[in-house]
Amino acid sequence: MAKKNAVIRKLPAVETLGSATVICSDKTGTLTQNIMTVTEICSINGSESGNSEFGAYLLSHGALCCDAALQIDDGTVVATGEATEKAIVLAAYQANIIKSSLDKSYPRINEIPFDSNRKLMTTLHNSPDHSYRSVTKGAYDFLINKCTHIYRDKGSHPMTGRDIAKLNLLNNAMTKKALRVIAVAYKNVPKSSIRSNPADMEKGLTLIGLIGMIDPPREEVKDAVALCREAYIKPVMITGDHVLTAMAIGKELGILTDPSQAITGEELSKMDSDTLVKVIPKYTVFARVSPEHKVRIVKAYQSRGEVVAMTGDGVNDAPALKAANIGCAMGITGTDVAKNAADMILTDDNFATIVSAVKEGRGIYDNIKKAVHFLLSSNIGEILTIFVAMLFDLPMPLVAVQLLWVNLVTDSLPAISLGMEPAEKDIMKKKPIPQTKGLFADGLAFRIIVEGFMIGSLALTAFVIGYHFYDLAAGRTIPSVGRTMSFAVLSLSQLFHSFNMRSERSLSEVGVLGNPRLVASFFICSFLQVAVISFPPLAKVFQVVPLGIRQWAMVLLLSMAPIVIVEFQKKSNKRYNRKK
């Protein structure tokens, strides 16, 4: 799984992945590429050019209120920092505004850092004329409530209801294009009030304009979302972006099929826990949510019996990652706190990786069942061989060294190979495995017992044939031929039976060569089994005798019987399921 960019921190998460029914994913960087590009800027008058006088004014203020930095080397420009801020400083650079020069001219003397609940960031700057100016940037629908003035005609004017209505239309038009909209505002702060209350810097602001940027969806995510739906897994988008932006991205990726499937954090806050549990199945997009909302979303799904995978990258996401059945932290953008709280780390921050991990989780769970099925049915066969012989007062069909050989060699290699069986092609078309479902459910315990009886019966049949028709006929009291034939059939029948374990479908459908490791194990173990019988020094150690062609033919016929018997059983089950 690590090779597929999913690092498992807690082993039980592998099994839980196979049971996942809901995947709650962040939008930025997980569903999208996290490569923000400014594509549109707007003033109160509408769309503006980035190279215009207004564009320079808006972008210079936006760049001042950013922690991102530009590195210019031999004409190559590289931005470092958070994706949104990188987009702003790069757009400013394209308008011939250099971030480092701005910082020298207008040094930052104070700030109110970005907060996921406020969705705003404010910086305070000293200007060349010895006055102070605060700059605030953030989500439009949060910032507009802090503004009392609008920037128009190179000056600040009181904001009217008509201005707000026009700005709302501009914001909605941009968000419907799947743009993240950042509003930028300023305030001239008197020197006398600078130390009184920093929160006053975010009151009575003058809104300059809006910056719209696109973060394209990852190409592979649309297919991953479709695969989720095939696998009966509900993909859910959780984002701090505007609801219209989230809806546009959700619709493009196939997560949202109807506008009624989107809900905002504000609406979530108005619901009590019982109401949320009742209505949560109808929603697939959660916009303008806070980390606290994420915890409520996880618990609401879990209250309905869902197994939830949740992504997160920030310190505030740790409670949601901890609460989820599978917490998935971002490997690139994730904080150490988020990674420590998670069960799995996505080294490429990609939603498609979660889906691949779910597929691997289902495959691993299936392989555990196959290995357990094989080992238990084989061991029951060995126990029954000895037990029935004792019950009917027959000579011992196997000696201790032979049983040890079967357990150490012919059991172990095929079981290991079954544990590495490639996932079946239709594994993501099946329903998730319920967590309450036991390993031996769906009749597995019954099949194990029946197949154990089958293997034991075949080994005993070989012993009886060898003992009665070769040992007693030759006047030998020690069942050397019978014991050798029983030993050979017990080992080889288990090797043939290991191919039955590969799938519940017929071997004619899945093929014999689909697991090269199992094929190699079959030939290696078969060679070793023949060697211990045919090579005299080994034959002496294992208390066996060489077999003739007719005896080997009977051994081979009995050893192949599990393939025929189980194939018949699989076809009977298929007919029964069709009628059902």
Beta strands, then each sheet from edge to edge (+ up, - down):
strand 1: 6-8
strand 2: 22-26
strand 3: 37-43
strand 4: 46-48
strand 5: 69-73
strand 6: 76-80
strand 7: 108-115
strand 8: 120-126
strand 9: 132-139
strand 10: 147-152
strand 11: 155-158
strand 12: 179-189
strand 13: 205-214
strand 14: 234-238
strand 15: 262-264
strand 16: 285-287
strand 17: 308-312
strand 18: 326-330
strand 19: 344-346
sheet 1: 1+ 19- 18- 17- 2- 14- 16- 15-
sheet 2: 4+ 3- 13+ 10+ 11-
sheet 3: 4+ 3- 13+ 12- 9+ 8- 7+
sheet 4: 5+ 6-
end
